[in-house]
Amino acid sequence: MSSPVLVAAMGTALAAVALTGCSGDGAVATGGPPTAARPSGPGGSAVVRAAEALTRAGSARVRTAMEMASGGTRVTIEGSGLFDLSRATGRLRVTLPPGADGARPGERRPVTELITPDALYMKNRAGVPADKWVRVATAGLPDGNLVTGGATDPITAAQLLRGARRIASEGATELDGERVWHYSGLVDIERAADAAPPRARHRLRAAEKGFSGRTVPFDAYLDAQGRLRKVQHRFSFTTDAAGKDPVGAEPTGSAEPSVAPAMDLTVSSTTRLGDFGVEARIAMPEAGDIWAGKIAAG
């Protein structure tokens, strides 16, 4: 089947391609002692503990951007919304690239997403009644929903950092008017899964098999309280020769798969957080609001 959101956008990239023809593991490399101009910041250990800091923060406004690149073609999916970080539940409005998922040329389809530890809900998908939600169980997503939904949710992004190694301090900078500390390194997905709490572990276990290689480069920006303000992961994977999505999950409802060539893809996923403590009431769909029928091809 076609991927819930990622491959809807990937189809745009495929069409464009057709037309256009460090230090030791776990160590922190600081590049020298801290100075008055370059404060030491929260430290590399705070990167590994970022998920706990977000849970303590309670809630936040979130912005996401996912850029896919293949064959010189780039497409971007953007999102914004609210997250109840203590419940790992959020609501995003994700905007697909022009013409993707049944939109007319030049138009960008907005998709509303509800993200929970166990499922991804999507509304305003092509081929589904406008008042219905599509539900995808994250246990059935071989990438753990790190990229499938077109956004990496902040809790999963932070859980990945439990596997951070070769952490290097890149110094202090400003982000949205606040001082933050920049760290870079590699995430070992297997190591992150081993360290994650049980509810998050199944998503990271799935992600071990969903990408090319077991490590993922990252850049993380933490504030003085150790809260994650921005994180970027760079994932790599290959679509299969049948043009199926790289994760191969089945939502409630299904559509006929499209045929497209296999492709090597790089996905850069950026998640930004701010306005911590904002009220975030996330209402879940009623059972009768979830679409169980066939998803018409767009």
LINMOKA-V369315 format. One record per backbone hydrogen bond with DSSP energy under -1.0 kcal/mol. NH is the residue of the N-H (numbers start at 0). CO is the residue of the C=O. E is the energy in kcal/mol with one decimal. If there is no record, write none. Layout:
nh={NH	NH}
co={CO	CO}
e={E	E}
This chain:
nh={4	5	8	9	10	12	13	14	15	16	17	18	19	26	28	34	45	47	48	49	52	53	54	55	56	57	58	59	60	61	62	63	64	65	66	67	68	69	72	74	76	77	78	80	81	82	83	84	85	88	89	90	91	92	93	94	95	98	99	102	106	110	111	112	113	114	115	119	120	121	122	127	131	132	133	135	137	139	140	141	143	145	149	156	157	158	159	161	162	163	164	166	167	168	169	172	174	177	179	180	181	182	183	184	185	186	187	188	191	192	193	194	195	199	200	203	204	205	206	207	208	211	215	217	218	219	220	221	222	225	228	229	230	231	232	233	234	236	238	242	244	251	264	265	266	267	268	269	270	271	272	273	276	277	288	289	290	294	295}
co={147	147	4	5	6	8	9	10	11	12	13	14	15	23	166	37	42	43	44	46	48	49	50	51	52	53	56	82	273	80	271	78	269	76	267	74	265	72	69	67	65	94	63	61	90	59	88	82	57	83	114	81	112	79	110	77	108	106	96	99	103	93	122	91	120	89	118	135	113	133	111	124	128	288	121	119	117	136	137	246	140	142	146	152	153	154	155	158	159	160	185	26	183	28	181	179	177	174	172	221	170	219	167	217	164	215	162	213	187	188	189	190	191	196	196	199	200	201	202	203	205	235	186	184	231	182	229	180	226	222	220	220	270	218	268	216	266	264	262	239	0	134	236	68	234	66	232	64	230	62	228	60	58	274	285	286	132	253	126}
e={-1.4	-2.6	-1.8	-2.1	-2.2	-1.4	-2.8	-2.2	-1.9	-2.5	-2.2	-1.7	-2.1	-2.1	-2.5	-1.4	-1.2	-1.2	-1.3	-1.4	-1.6	-2.1	-2.1	-2.1	-1.4	-1.0	-1.3	-1.7	-2.9	-2.8	-2.3	-2.6	-2.2	-2.9	-2.6	-2.9	-2.4	-2.2	-2.1	-2.0	-2.6	-1.8	-2.5	-2.2	-1.6	-2.3	-3.4	-1.1	-1.6	-1.9	-2.3	-2.6	-2.6	-2.7	-3.2	-3.8	-2.6	-3.0	-2.0	-1.4	-2.5	-3.5	-1.8	-3.2	-2.3	-2.6	-2.5	-2.7	-2.8	-2.6	-2.4	-1.4	-2.1	-2.8	-3.1	-2.8	-1.8	-1.8	-1.6	-1.1	-2.8	-1.3	-2.1	-2.5	-2.0	-2.8	-2.1	-1.7	-2.1	-1.9	-2.8	-1.1	-3.2	-2.7	-3.3	-2.6	-2.8	-1.7	-2.8	-2.9	-2.6	-3.1	-2.4	-1.7	-2.4	-2.8	-2.6	-2.6	-2.4	-2.4	-2.1	-1.5	-1.2	-1.3	-1.6	-1.5	-2.6	-1.9	-1.8	-1.2	-1.3	-3.5	-2.0	-2.3	-1.9	-3.3	-2.9	-2.3	-2.1	-2.2	-3.2	-1.4	-2.1	-2.7	-2.4	-1.8	-3.0	-2.1	-2.6	-2.0	-1.3	-2.6	-3.1	-1.9	-2.9	-2.9	-2.8	-3.2	-2.6	-3.1	-2.4	-1.8	-2.0	-1.5	-1.8	-1.3	-3.6	-2.7	-1.7}
